[in-house]
Amino acid sequence: MSLSSGETATLICADCLEVLSSLPSNCARLIYLDPPFNTRKRRCTRLASFEDAFGTSAEYVAFLQPRLEQMHRVLDERGSLFLHCDWRTSHHVRLLLDSVFLPHGGLCVNQIIWHYGLGASRSTRRLLTKHDVIFWYARSEDYVFNPLRLPPTPAMERKYCHRAPDGRRYMVSYGRRYFCKGGKLLDDVWDIPAIPPTAAERVGYPTQKPLALLQRIVGLASEPGDLVLDPFCGSGTTLVAAKLLGRCWLGIDINPDAIAIASQRLAQIG
């Protein structure tokens, strides 16, 4: 397929390898993928289900490799890829990403730890599992990077206790104003709660990720108007984040249940 300059929103039900192979090179600024984790279980809710079983770790890597090679091809020179995985496969995935990106001038920017808090509440023979891993790889050293700051802490708000007419906080010291630039700069451990089972954000997809997580990634590594691609789009959270932040988007999923949920969710935004 081809992407015209006016084509800003596309949702496709297909194997992402087929679609990626048909895309032009260097067309995407940001790719986020949350592929199946090879939990060897059936993941299901009332509205959607899929088999998350790919056999051995080697078979799982063999599934991902041609897809990642195509993703590397469609990234532009300032593009980034964020791959979401967990403890089961993260060590295999890291080596695979190195083999795809590093020989072509790419680099590993960060290994991000998403500490989500909920889930895995019982364990008798090991520590509780409370985080996922997100690998950030860039096509070149000239990748887009928009430094983000966390919200000011209560202590900072007490220190910068004055308000300017434009709403900015400031403190006064020796007759001079010092404006608050925000909270601390974002680091590589992200404390973003998972979505509670009864939250209004829930749309009925078994592996739905929080919108706050995807808005952070989209804001961090792309600019308004850039194309954001999610080849395993699931419930469409990446696409919603892209739409809300003024990016173009392309979502792919082989599961018709996912496409139906994502389509309805995107339509509700307007």
Beta strands, then each sheet from edge to edge (+ up, - down):
strand 1: 9-13
strand 2: 28-33
strand 3: 41-44
strand 4: 49-52
strand 5: 75-85
strand 6: 107-115
strand 7: 131-138
strand 8: 162-163
strand 9: 169-173
strand 10: 176-179
strand 11: 189-191
strand 12: 227-230
strand 13: 248-253
sheet 1: 1+ 13+ 12+ 2+ 5+ 7- 6+ 11+
sheet 2: 3+ 4-
sheet 3: 8+ 9- 10+
end
